[in-house]
Amino acid sequence: MRNIALGAIGLALVVCLAAGGLVMYAYGSVGQRVYVVGSQGTQAALAANPEEHTDFELRNLVRTFAQYMFQHDQYTFKDNLNMALPLIDEMGGRRIYDGFKKGDVLGNYTKFGARTSITIDSIVIDSHSRPKSGRLYLRQRAFVGDRQSQPTPMGCSFRFAETNRSNKNPFGVILTSFDYFLYNPGMSKAEKQILEDQARRDAEDLARAKAGAAAAQAGTEAQ
């Protein structure tokens, strides 16, 4: 049985090597045309251009950019921006950063011990446009302790441009023509329930605080 198994493996390797020897490549300006010789005869297939970025890779770029650019706290704010800015052109990065400065985002993080988090609803890539373009749909929440804000929807549009791959940008692509657009998906039932429970706890805490203050005042007046 062992000899049969080894023989099967050896045969598979021989077949693979033989098939590899029968593959011929014809390089074109758009892609690579690969001719594979097999039991069904010679078949041609168009392989992706090595320089062509797949939609999967572009979505990863957008997801990585959004997670670093739009969610942070006082401790990760600068590091996250340093990770996000190499993924967008200078004009777009400056526009977003100036918005953070105008809103004193870092100062508010420090003052209130706050943090932000995002939920990405979808990333849409238009592969038919030239250059390729995309849209990002997300919702951002702010947290202070165990309290959270109502989610803020955010729609972002952009185009993709080639750049050199580097340690700071391993994708070899950057976002350009970055802009915001109106996105209003409404809240889910779960989100509404969280905010309603939070409002109820706040009302109960306020009522207890008022009762405590009234009792303290009454005790002072009795003395």
C-alpha positions as protocol buffer text, in pm:
chain_id: "A"
residue {
  index: 1
  type: MET
  ca { x: 0 y: 0 z: 0 }
}
residue {
  index: 2
  type: ARG
  ca { x: 287 y: 235 z: 89 }
}
residue {
  index: 3
  type: ASN
  ca { x: 450 y: 172 z: -247 }
}
residue {
  index: 4
  type: ILE
  ca { x: 121 y: 239 z: -424 }
}
residue {
  index: 5
  type: ALA
  ca { x: 78 y: 568 z: -236 }
}
residue {
  index: 6
  type: LEU
  ca { x: 432 y: 679 z: -316 }
}
residue {
  index: 7
  type: GLY
  ca { x: 381 y: 581 z: -675 }
}
residue {
  index: 8
  type: ALA
  ca { x: 64 y: 788 z: -695 }
}
residue {
  index: 9
  type: ILE
  ca { x: 242 y: 1090 z: -549 }
}
residue {
  index: 10
  type: GLY
  ca { x: 529 y: 1044 z: -793 }
}
residue {
  index: 11
  type: LEU
  ca { x: 288 y: 1020 z: -1082 }
}
residue {
  index: 12
  type: ALA
  ca { x: 112 y: 1336 z: -971 }
}
residue {
  index: 13
  type: LEU
  ca { x: 442 y: 1520 z: -958 }
}
residue {
  index: 14
  type: VAL
  ca { x: 537 y: 1398 z: -1302 }
}
residue {
  index: 15
  type: VAL
  ca { x: 201 y: 1506 z: -1443 }
}
residue {
  index: 16
  type: CYS
  ca { x: 237 y: 1850 z: -1282 }
}
residue {
  index: 17
  type: LEU
  ca { x: 589 y: 1892 z: -1418 }
}
residue {
  index: 18
  type: ALA
  ca { x: 481 y: 1775 z: -1760 }
}
residue {
  index: 19
  type: ALA
  ca { x: 185 y: 2010 z: -1760 }
}
residue {
  index: 20
  type: GLY
  ca { x: 411 y: 2294 z: -1649 }
}
residue {
  index: 21
  type: GLY
  ca { x: 643 y: 2220 z: -1940 }
}
residue {
  index: 22
  type: LEU
  ca { x: 356 y: 2243 z: -2184 }
}
residue {
  index: 23
  type: VAL
  ca { x: 232 y: 2585 z: -2070 }
}
residue {
  index: 24
  type: MET
  ca { x: 316 y: 2862 z: -2316 }
}
residue {
  index: 25
  type: TYR
  ca { x: 286 y: 3234 z: -2240 }
}
residue {
  index: 26
  type: ALA
  ca { x: 210 y: 3512 z: -2485 }
}
residue {
  index: 27
  type: TYR
  ca { x: 249 y: 3857 z: -2333 }
}
residue {
  index: 28
  type: GLY
  ca { x: 23 y: 4137 z: -2449 }
}
residue {
  index: 29
  type: SER
  ca { x: -19 y: 4498 z: -2352 }
}
residue {
  index: 30
  type: VAL
  ca { x: -336 y: 4423 z: -2154 }
}
residue {
  index: 31
  type: GLY
  ca { x: -275 y: 4088 z: -1991 }
}
residue {
  index: 32
  type: GLN
  ca { x: -115 y: 3748 z: -2028 }
}
residue {
  index: 33
  type: ARG
  ca { x: -272 y: 3488 z: -2251 }
}
residue {
  index: 34
  type: VAL
  ca { x: -200 y: 3146 z: -2108 }
}
residue {
  index: 35
  type: TYR
  ca { x: -234 y: 2831 z: -2316 }
}
residue {
  index: 36
  type: VAL
  ca { x: -278 y: 2515 z: -2114 }
}
residue {
  index: 37
  type: VAL
  ca { x: -243 y: 2174 z: -2277 }
}
residue {
  index: 38
  type: GLY
  ca { x: -448 y: 1903 z: -2106 }
}
residue {
  index: 39
  type: SER
  ca { x: -663 y: 1601 z: -2170 }
}
residue {
  index: 40
  type: GLN
  ca { x: -929 y: 1821 z: -2330 }
}
residue {
  index: 41
  type: GLY
  ca { x: -684 y: 1975 z: -2575 }
}
residue {
  index: 42
  type: THR
  ca { x: -532 y: 2324 z: -2581 }
}
residue {
  index: 43
  type: GLN
  ca { x: -730 y: 2593 z: -2403 }
}
residue {
  index: 44
  type: ALA
  ca { x: -659 y: 2963 z: -2372 }
}
residue {
  index: 45
  type: ALA
  ca { x: -726 y: 3179 z: -2068 }
}
residue {
  index: 46
  type: LEU
  ca { x: -662 y: 3547 z: -2003 }
}
residue {
  index: 47
  type: ALA
  ca { x: -466 y: 3594 z: -1681 }
}
residue {
  index: 48
  type: ALA
  ca { x: -475 y: 3919 z: -1486 }
}
residue {
  index: 49
  type: ASN
  ca { x: -212 y: 4177 z: -1559 }
}
residue {
  index: 50
  type: PRO
  ca { x: 46 y: 4172 z: -1275 }
}
residue {
  index: 51
  type: GLU
  ca { x: -3 y: 4550 z: -1243 }
}
residue {
  index: 52
  type: GLU
  ca { x: -382 y: 4527 z: -1228 }
}
residue {
  index: 53
  type: HIS
  ca { x: -516 y: 4557 z: -874 }
}
residue {
  index: 54
  type: THR
  ca { x: -809 y: 4333 z: -794 }
}
residue {
  index: 55
  type: ASP
  ca { x: -1130 y: 4460 z: -635 }
}
residue {
  index: 56
  type: PHE
  ca { x: -1044 y: 4251 z: -330 }
}
residue {
  index: 57
  type: GLU
  ca { x: -716 y: 4437 z: -287 }
}
residue {
  index: 58
  type: LEU
  ca { x: -883 y: 4775 z: -338 }
}
residue {
  index: 59
  type: ARG
  ca { x: -1146 y: 4694 z: -76 }
}
residue {
  index: 60
  type: ASN
  ca { x: -871 y: 4601 z: 168 }
}
residue {
  index: 61
  type: LEU
  ca { x: -704 y: 4935 z: 99 }
}
residue {
  index: 62
  type: VAL
  ca { x: -1028 y: 5126 z: 166 }
}
residue {
  index: 63
  type: ARG
  ca { x: -1108 y: 4923 z: 479 }
}
residue {
  index: 64
  type: THR
  ca { x: -757 y: 4974 z: 618 }
}
residue {
  index: 65
  type: PHE
  ca { x: -770 y: 5347 z: 544 }
}
residue {
  index: 66
  type: ALA
  ca { x: -1112 y: 5392 z: 710 }
}
residue {
  index: 67
  type: GLN
  ca { x: -1021 y: 5196 z: 1022 }
}
residue {
  index: 68
  type: TYR
  ca { x: -709 y: 5405 z: 1081 }
}
residue {
  index: 69
  type: MET
  ca { x: -848 y: 5741 z: 972 }
}
residue {
  index: 70
  type: PHE
  ca { x: -1186 y: 5743 z: 1143 }
}
residue {
  index: 71
  type: GLN
  ca { x: -1147 y: 5547 z: 1467 }
}
residue {
  index: 72
  type: HIS
  ca { x: -903 y: 5631 z: 1746 }
}
residue {
  index: 73
  type: ASP
  ca { x: -860 y: 5778 z: 2094 }
}
residue {
  index: 74
  type: GLN
  ca { x: -609 y: 6012 z: 2257 }
}
residue {
  index: 75
  type: TYR
  ca { x: -344 y: 5739 z: 2262 }
}
residue {
  index: 76
  type: THR
  ca { x: -382 y: 5609 z: 1907 }
}
residue {
  index: 77
  type: PHE
  ca { x: -482 y: 5930 z: 1726 }
}
residue {
  index: 78
  type: LYS
  ca { x: -139 y: 6026 z: 1591 }
}
residue {
  index: 79
  type: ASP
  ca { x: -24 y: 5671 z: 1517 }
}
residue {
  index: 80
  type: ASN
  ca { x: -346 y: 5590 z: 1333 }
}
residue {
  index: 81
  type: LEU
  ca { x: -320 y: 5903 z: 1119 }
}
residue {
  index: 82
  type: ASN
  ca { x: 40 y: 5814 z: 1036 }
}
residue {
  index: 83
  type: MET
  ca { x: -88 y: 5479 z: 909 }
}
residue {
  index: 84
  type: ALA
  ca { x: -381 y: 5629 z: 714 }
}
residue {
  index: 85
  type: LEU
  ca { x: -222 y: 5931 z: 546 }
}
residue {
  index: 86
  type: PRO
  ca { x: 13 y: 5733 z: 315 }
}
residue {
  index: 87
  type: LEU
  ca { x: -300 y: 5568 z: 169 }
}
residue {
  index: 88
  type: ILE
  ca { x: -450 y: 5895 z: 39 }
}
residue {
  index: 89
  type: ASP
  ca { x: -315 y: 6181 z: -170 }
}
residue {
  index: 90
  type: GLU
  ca { x: -189 y: 6494 z: 2 }
}
residue {
  index: 91
  type: MET
  ca { x: -492 y: 6709 z: -80 }
}
residue {
  index: 92
  type: GLY
  ca { x: -743 y: 6458 z: 53 }
}
residue {
  index: 93
  type: GLY
  ca { x: -539 y: 6380 z: 362 }
}
residue {
  index: 94
  type: ARG
  ca { x: -495 y: 6749 z: 440 }
}
residue {
  index: 95
  type: ARG
  ca { x: -869 y: 6809 z: 405 }
}
residue {
  index: 96
  type: ILE
  ca { x: -956 y: 6537 z: 657 }
}
residue {
  index: 97
  type: TYR
  ca { x: -679 y: 6637 z: 899 }
}
residue {
  index: 98
  type: ASP
  ca { x: -782 y: 7003 z: 888 }
}
residue {
  index: 99
  type: GLY
  ca { x: -1135 y: 6894 z: 976 }
}
residue {
  index: 100
  type: PHE
  ca { x: -1000 y: 6707 z: 1279 }
}
residue {
  index: 101
  type: LYS
  ca { x: -803 y: 7015 z: 1388 }
}
residue {
  index: 102
  type: LYS
  ca { x: -1103 y: 7245 z: 1344 }
}
residue {
  index: 103
  type: GLY
  ca { x: -1315 y: 7012 z: 1558 }
}
residue {
  index: 104
  type: ASP
  ca { x: -1034 y: 6977 z: 1816 }
}
residue {
  index: 105
  type: VAL
  ca { x: -1075 y: 6599 z: 1798 }
}
residue {
  index: 106
  type: LEU
  ca { x: -757 y: 6519 z: 1990 }
}
residue {
  index: 107
  type: GLY
  ca { x: -837 y: 6780 z: 2254 }
}
residue {
  index: 108
  type: ASN
  ca { x: -1182 y: 6633 z: 2309 }
}
residue {
  index: 109
  type: TYR
  ca { x: -1040 y: 6282 z: 2330 }
}
residue {
  index: 110
  type: THR
  ca { x: -805 y: 6399 z: 2604 }
}
residue {
  index: 111
  type: LYS
  ca { x: -1061 y: 6615 z: 2786 }
}
residue {
  index: 112
  type: PHE
  ca { x: -1339 y: 6357 z: 2801 }
}
residue {
  index: 113
  type: GLY
  ca { x: -1146 y: 6032 z: 2778 }
}
residue {
  index: 114
  type: ALA
  ca { x: -1342 y: 5960 z: 2462 }
}
residue {
  index: 115
  type: ARG
  ca { x: -1286 y: 5729 z: 2169 }
}
residue {
  index: 116
  type: THR
  ca { x: -1448 y: 5672 z: 1830 }
}
residue {
  index: 117
  type: SER
  ca { x: -1532 y: 5350 z: 1651 }
}
residue {
  index: 118
  type: ILE
  ca { x: -1669 y: 5279 z: 1304 }
}
residue {
  index: 119
  type: THR
  ca { x: -1889 y: 5018 z: 1143 }
}
residue {
  index: 120
  type: ILE
  ca { x: -1834 y: 4976 z: 770 }
}
residue {
  index: 121
  type: ASP
  ca { x: -2166 y: 4908 z: 601 }
}
residue {
  index: 122
  type: SER
  ca { x: -2027 y: 4852 z: 252 }
}
residue {
  index: 123
  type: ILE
  ca { x: -1745 y: 4928 z: 11 }
}
residue {
  index: 124
  type: VAL
  ca { x: -1842 y: 4959 z: -355 }
}
residue {
  index: 125
  type: ILE
  ca { x: -1577 y: 4944 z: -629 }
}
residue {
  index: 126
  type: ASP
  ca { x: -1657 y: 5063 z: -982 }
}
residue {
  index: 127
  type: SER
  ca { x: -1418 y: 4862 z: -1196 }
}
residue {
  index: 128
  type: HIS
  ca { x: -1562 y: 4997 z: -1522 }
}
residue {
  index: 129
  type: SER
  ca { x: -1465 y: 5360 z: -1464 }
}
residue {
  index: 130
  type: ARG
  ca { x: -1119 y: 5479 z: -1562 }
}
residue {
  index: 131
  type: PRO
  ca { x: -951 y: 5535 z: -1330 }
}
residue {
  index: 132
  type: LYS
  ca { x: -1131 y: 5295 z: -1101 }
}
residue {
  index: 133
  type: SER
  ca { x: -1346 y: 5464 z: -837 }
}
residue {
  index: 134
  type: GLY
  ca { x: -1528 y: 5363 z: -523 }
}
residue {
  index: 135
  type: ARG
  ca { x: -1769 y: 5454 z: -247 }
}
residue {
  index: 136
  type: LEU
  ca { x: -1747 y: 5387 z: 124 }
}
residue {
  index: 137
  type: TYR
  ca { x: -2052 y: 5371 z: 353 }
}
residue {
  index: 138
  type: LEU
  ca { x: -1984 y: 5375 z: 725 }
}
residue {
  index: 139
  type: ARG
  ca { x: -2121 y: 5484 z: 1062 }
}
residue {
  index: 140
  type: GLN
  ca { x: -1911 y: 5638 z: 1338 }
}
residue {
  index: 141
  type: ARG
  ca { x: -1986 y: 5634 z: 1710 }
}
residue {
  index: 142
  type: ALA
  ca { x: -1826 y: 5824 z: 1996 }
}
residue {
  index: 143
  type: PHE
  ca { x: -1783 y: 5659 z: 2337 }
}
residue {
  index: 144
  type: VAL
  ca { x: -1725 y: 5818 z: 2677 }
}
residue {
  index: 145
  type: GLY
  ca { x: -1699 y: 5550 z: 2941 }
}
residue {
  index: 146
  type: ASP
  ca { x: -1995 y: 5315 z: 2894 }
}
residue {
  index: 147
  type: ARG
  ca { x: -2198 y: 5577 z: 2708 }
}
residue {
  index: 148
  type: GLN
  ca { x: -2217 y: 5600 z: 2331 }
}
residue {
  index: 149
  type: SER
  ca { x: -2347 y: 5855 z: 2086 }
}
residue {
  index: 150
  type: GLN
  ca { x: -2601 y: 5805 z: 1814 }
}
residue {
  index: 151
  type: PRO
  ca { x: -2419 y: 5666 z: 1507 }
}
residue {
  index: 152
  type: THR
  ca { x: -2315 y: 5931 z: 1255 }
}
residue {
  index: 153
  type: PRO
  ca { x: -2350 y: 5804 z: 895 }
}
residue {
  index: 154
  type: MET
  ca { x: -2071 y: 5898 z: 658 }
}
residue {
  index: 155
  type: GLY
  ca { x: -2051 y: 5851 z: 281 }
}
residue {
  index: 156
  type: CYS
  ca { x: -1716 y: 5890 z: 106 }
}
residue {
  index: 157
  type: SER
  ca { x: -1634 y: 5885 z: -265 }
}
residue {
  index: 158
  type: PHE
  ca { x: -1288 y: 5858 z: -420 }
}
residue {
  index: 159
  type: ARG
  ca { x: -1079 y: 5739 z: -712 }
}
residue {
  index: 160
  type: PHE
  ca { x: -776 y: 5513 z: -716 }
}
residue {
  index: 161
  type: ALA
  ca { x: -431 y: 5603 z: -846 }
}
residue {
  index: 162
  type: GLU
  ca { x: -117 y: 5393 z: -885 }
}
residue {
  index: 163
  type: THR
  ca { x: 181 y: 5463 z: -662 }
}
residue {
  index: 164
  type: ASN
  ca { x: 498 y: 5285 z: -558 }
}
residue {
  index: 165
  type: ARG
  ca { x: 461 y: 5007 z: -304 }
}
residue {
  index: 166
  type: SER
  ca { x: 637 y: 5075 z: 25 }
}
residue {
  index: 167
  type: ASN
  ca { x: 634 y: 4973 z: 389 }
}
residue {
  index: 168
  type: LYS
  ca { x: 387 y: 5254 z: 457 }
}
residue {
  index: 169
  type: ASN
  ca { x: 170 y: 5168 z: 157 }
}
residue {
  index: 170
  type: PRO
  ca { x: 202 y: 4800 z: 63 }
}
residue {
  index: 171
  type: PHE
  ca { x: -103 y: 4825 z: -168 }
}
residue {
  index: 172
  type: GLY
  ca { x: 67 y: 5031 z: -438 }
}
residue {
  index: 173
  type: VAL
  ca { x: -250 y: 5241 z: -470 }
}
residue {
  index: 174
  type: ILE
  ca { x: -369 y: 5565 z: -311 }
}
residue {
  index: 175
  type: LEU
  ca { x: -709 y: 5730 z: -281 }
}
residue {
  index: 176
  type: THR
  ca { x: -760 y: 6051 z: -477 }
}
residue {
  index: 177
  type: SER
  ca { x: -1048 y: 6297 z: -536 }
}
residue {
  index: 178
  type: PHE
  ca { x: -1175 y: 6220 z: -186 }
}
residue {
  index: 179
  type: ASP
  ca { x: -1513 y: 6373 z: -102 }
}
residue {
  index: 180
  type: TYR
  ca { x: -1812 y: 6326 z: 128 }
}
residue {
  index: 181
  type: PHE
  ca { x: -2173 y: 6270 z: 24 }
}
residue {
  index: 182
  type: LEU
  ca { x: -2501 y: 6238 z: 213 }
}
residue {
  index: 183
  type: TYR
  ca { x: -2562 y: 5893 z: 358 }
}
residue {
  index: 184
  type: ASN
  ca { x: -2861 y: 5840 z: 583 }
}
residue {
  index: 185
  type: PRO
  ca { x: -2937 y: 5471 z: 639 }
}
residue {
  index: 186
  type: GLY
  ca { x: -3126 y: 5517 z: 965 }
}
residue {
  index: 187
  type: MET
  ca { x: -3062 y: 5318 z: 1281 }
}
residue {
  index: 188
  type: SER
  ca { x: -3113 y: 4949 z: 1325 }
}
residue {
  index: 189
  type: LYS
  ca { x: -3345 y: 4813 z: 1595 }
}
residue {
  index: 190
  type: ALA
  ca { x: -3044 y: 4707 z: 1801 }
}
residue {
  index: 191
  type: GLU
  ca { x: -2894 y: 5057 z: 1783 }
}
residue {
  index: 192
  type: LYS
  ca { x: -3224 y: 5218 z: 1880 }
}
residue {
  index: 193
  type: GLN
  ca { x: -3257 y: 4979 z: 2174 }
}
residue {
  index: 194
  type: ILE
  ca { x: -2909 y: 5063 z: 2300 }
}
residue {
  index: 195
  type: LEU
  ca { x: -2982 y: 5437 z: 2294 }
}
residue {
  index: 196
  type: GLU
  ca { x: -3324 y: 5391 z: 2455 }
}
residue {
  index: 197
  type: ASP
  ca { x: -3173 y: 5183 z: 2737 }
}
residue {
  index: 198
  type: GLN
  ca { x: -2902 y: 5445 z: 2779 }
}
residue {
  index: 199
  type: ALA
  ca { x: -3158 y: 5727 z: 2799 }
}
residue {
  index: 200
  type: ARG
  ca { x: -3357 y: 5532 z: 3058 }
}
residue {
  index: 201
  type: ARG
  ca { x: -3048 y: 5477 z: 3274 }
}
residue {
  index: 202
  type: ASP
  ca { x: -2965 y: 5848 z: 3249 }
}
residue {
  index: 203
  type: ALA
  ca { x: -3319 y: 5941 z: 3361 }
}
residue {
  index: 204
  type: GLU
  ca { x: -3298 y: 5700 z: 3655 }
}
residue {
  index: 205
  type: ASP
  ca { x: -2956 y: 5834 z: 3756 }
}
residue {
  index: 206
  type: LEU
  ca { x: -3083 y: 6191 z: 3734 }
}
residue {
  index: 207
  type: ALA
  ca { x: -3390 y: 6107 z: 3945 }
}
residue {
  index: 208
  type: ARG
  ca { x: -3173 y: 5944 z: 4213 }
}
residue {
  index: 209
  type: ALA
  ca { x: -2937 y: 6241 z: 4214 }
}
residue {
  index: 210
  type: LYS
  ca { x: -3228 y: 6485 z: 4258 }
}
residue {
  index: 211
  type: ALA
  ca { x: -3376 y: 6273 z: 4537 }
}
residue {
  index: 212
  type: GLY
  ca { x: -3041 y: 6261 z: 4712 }
}
residue {
  index: 213
  type: ALA
  ca { x: -2996 y: 6635 z: 4681 }
}
residue {
  index: 214
  type: ALA
  ca { x: -3348 y: 6698 z: 4814 }
}
residue {
  index: 215
  type: ALA
  ca { x: -3289 y: 6466 z: 5112 }
}
residue {
  index: 216
  type: ALA
  ca { x: -2959 y: 6638 z: 5187 }
}
residue {
  index: 217
  type: GLN
  ca { x: -3127 y: 6980 z: 5169 }
}
residue {
  index: 218
  type: ALA
  ca { x: -3406 y: 6868 z: 5398 }
}
residue {
  index: 219
  type: GLY
  ca { x: -3157 y: 6736 z: 5650 }
}
residue {
  index: 220
  type: THR
  ca { x: -2970 y: 7065 z: 5645 }
}
residue {
  index: 221
  type: GLU
  ca { x: -3287 y: 7267 z: 5701 }
}
residue {
  index: 222
  type: ALA
  ca { x: -3393 y: 7037 z: 5990 }
}
residue {
  index: 223
  type: GLN
  ca { x: -3070 y: 7116 z: 6170 }
}
